Amino acid sequence: MKLLTHNLLSSHVPGLRPGGGFPLRIELGRPSELPPEPSPGYEADEEFLRRLHHVLLEVEVLEGSLQCPDSGRRFPISRGVPNLLLSEDEA
Amino acid sequence: MAEAEAAGDAGLAPAAAQDGAELAAVIGATVPTGFEQTAAEEVREKLGSASRISKDRGKIYFEVPARSLPQVHRLRSVDNLFVVVQEFKDYQFKENKEDALKDLEELVKTLPWTDPLKVWELNNSLKKKKTKRKKHNLQSPASRGKLSDAGEEGGADQNNTNDQEDCAQNAVAVEPTGGQDKENPQGVTSRNGVEEEEDNEQSEVKAEVQASSESGSKADEGQTGEGEAKVLRFRVTCNRAGDKHSFTSNEAARDFGGAVQEHFQWKADMTHFDVEVLLNIHSNEVVVGIALTEESLHRRNITHFGPTTLRSTLAYGMLRLCDPQPTDIIVDPMCGTGAIPIEGAAEWPCCYHIAGDNNPQAVKRAANNISSLLRKNESKDSTALGVPLDVIQWDICRLPLRTGSVDVVVTDMPFGKRIGSKKKNWDLYPACLMEMGRICTPGTGRAVLLTQDKKCFAKALSRVGHIWRRAQTVWVNVGGLHAAVYLLRRTSEPAQDTRPFW
């Protein structure tokens, strides 16, 4: 799973408050190499843009999980593919 | 010209290749029916040529300099290619069968074969270069074993295949002598047809090596026969449509073939042929051509098939229909083996493609096909890191995607014949359209959906008129089934958030 994909994902566990499913927390124990907020004028900062591109499109989460922020429900990521299916009773 | 020079350097018969490169070739291409216009647009965009769309559905014609053949082969909306020998817009067939067939036979010697044959030769030299690249990825010892198997399976002419095996083995002996990696016993694909093609190339290559006398003494052993002009093997394939003909396609192929054999003194061979002559008859329109492709291009990106894998050419046509813009997010929420997103990522790398399916097998196959694509990219271009494509396992009715976050939805909807059922479609289609409407950006979003269950689709669409507007319909043929591709535009109405999504 790429980071850019994660940006589009939202938990769909029933019964959450609006917006309660985003963003999913990525659990894999590796710290981010980027600052928490882009600094002003980042559009012109080529070095920053390269690192951003790399982290968004070239880094993959192979094993780990995504956690719904409100419900705590975990969705596994296995061999690079996140499984966001809900079980029969959840849906 | 550069092309011809390169071919000359590789030791191929220089004269023919050079002549060929300068010619203006009229190329015929078969495309998925319904997508002729899309294919014509791709031809104009990539080759600069205008196309004619024939009444014989699924074919377009365009003229290019023969040296553009490599670009022609890279067209993504095209299944098969041929070079036109001659076209007859209004051929008058005699009513009597014998007379009509006799006319076809007489036609052969009047046709302008020379230039198209040069184009065909030039095309062959391109194919050799392509298989050379394939060879690098595969190993010789295994392939030699497989080649012998192919020889036994080949069937039609036992003597022929034995000769080919001999050729192959001789080529192996030649290998160690310097600068002849083109004679490597090549890597084998699993298809018999392709192996045979490579066998042919083997003997042709050796013939040329003989001629240019570059090889060491080993090459001469047991190959004196090959040095002379090789007798070409051919077959005629006839497609006939229309109700006023007094003959069948088999009869036409047989008689036309007989005349071709007389005229060229070629050897007729239904399975191991060098030249495939095409005789396409559509009412009064007759086109004689020579095939330039053997294996259909349409499965090119897929290595792991599923039960209903979509042709890449059809996937390409569907994607073109949604007019992808750079930075568009393109989602296939029922991706199956991933044919559409993979074609998308290959051809529109400035967009981001997401493939999803609920079936674990499908997800696995899609992921495998992506890995194959990555490996293919690696060998071609070492700087290409990663592909703008991701796979997720999800439920189409409950997509874990943020509202309005996607620009394009493009998918092959379950037909209810091979996958799912008509009854399931009745519930599935409206739910799909709602979810797809939710994730799509209001105003600018669009969807391109392929389905055979047109009735169910039309009904479902009528219930979501506030979200989706029908913009265009393309009637297509998928595996013999009459299907439709619908282009829908997302209205400006924001999605109702009845569920607690972001």
Chai-1 contact restraints between the chains, C-beta under 6 A:
chainA,res_idxA,chainB,res_idxB,connection_type,confidence,min_distance_angstrom,max_distance_angstrom,comment,restraint_id
A,K2,B,D390,contact,1.0,0.0,6.0,A-B,restraint_1
A,T5,B,D390,contact,1.0,0.0,6.0,A-B,restraint_2
A,L8,B,L401,contact,1.0,0.0,6.0,A-B,restraint_3
A,L8,B,R402,contact,1.0,0.0,6.0,A-B,restraint_4
A,L8,B,S405,contact,1.0,0.0,6.0,A-B,restraint_5
A,L9,B,P400,contact,1.0,0.0,6.0,A-B,restraint_6
A,S10,B,P400,contact,1.0,0.0,6.0,A-B,restraint_7
A,S10,B,R402,contact,1.0,0.0,6.0,A-B,restraint_8
A,S10,B,F501,contact,1.0,0.0,6.0,A-B,restraint_9
A,S10,B,W502,contact,1.0,0.0,6.0,A-B,restraint_10
A,H12,B,R398,contact,1.0,0.0,6.0,A-B,restraint_11
A,H12,B,P400,contact,1.0,0.0,6.0,A-B,restraint_12
A,L16,B,P500,contact,1.0,0.0,6.0,A-B,restraint_13
A,R17,B,P500,contact,1.0,0.0,6.0,A-B,restraint_14
A,P18,B,P500,contact,1.0,0.0,6.0,A-B,restraint_15
A,G19,B,W502,contact,1.0,0.0,6.0,A-B,restraint_16
A,G21,B,W502,contact,1.0,0.0,6.0,A-B,restraint_17
A,F22,B,W502,contact,1.0,0.0,6.0,A-B,restraint_18
A,L57,B,G386,contact,1.0,0.0,6.0,A-B,restraint_19
A,E58,B,L385,contact,1.0,0.0,6.0,A-B,restraint_20
A,E58,B,G386,contact,1.0,0.0,6.0,A-B,restraint_21
A,V81,B,V363,contact,1.0,0.0,6.0,A-B,restraint_22
A,V81,B,A367,contact,1.0,0.0,6.0,A-B,restraint_23
A,V81,B,V391,contact,1.0,0.0,6.0,A-B,restraint_24
A,V81,B,Q393,contact,1.0,0.0,6.0,A-B,restraint_25
A,P82,B,I392,contact,1.0,0.0,6.0,A-B,restraint_26
A,N83,B,Q393,contact,1.0,0.0,6.0,A-B,restraint_27
A,L84,B,W394,contact,1.0,0.0,6.0,A-B,restraint_28
A,L84,B,P400,contact,1.0,0.0,6.0,A-B,restraint_29
A,L85,B,Q393,contact,1.0,0.0,6.0,A-B,restraint_30
A,L85,B,D395,contact,1.0,0.0,6.0,A-B,restraint_31
